[in-house]
Amino acid sequence: MNEVLLDKLGDLGVPVLGGLKIGHDLDPRVVPLGTGAVLDTAAGTLTVEAAVRD
């Protein structure tokens, strides 16, 4: 799947993120929709803001 994504998206000149343990995995993580996030390609990190605040 990674090869297909890179083939289709690799020439766009934007970061392509894959390999996250979200969705239908054995131990899926939740990624909230509509929140802010920072993708740091140099550090290889994705930081997602909390969806609910106290």
URPE-V833889 format. One record per run of one state. SS is the DSSP state (hx for helix, st for strand, lp for the rest). FROM is the first residue (numbers start at 1). LEN is the number of residues. If there is no record, write none. Layout:
ss->(SS;SS)
from->(FROM;FROM)
len->(LEN;LEN)
This chain:
ss->(lp;hx;lp;st;lp;st;lp;st;lp;st;lp)
from->(1;2;13;22;23;29;30;37;41;45;49)
len->(1;11;9;1;6;1;7;4;4;4;6)
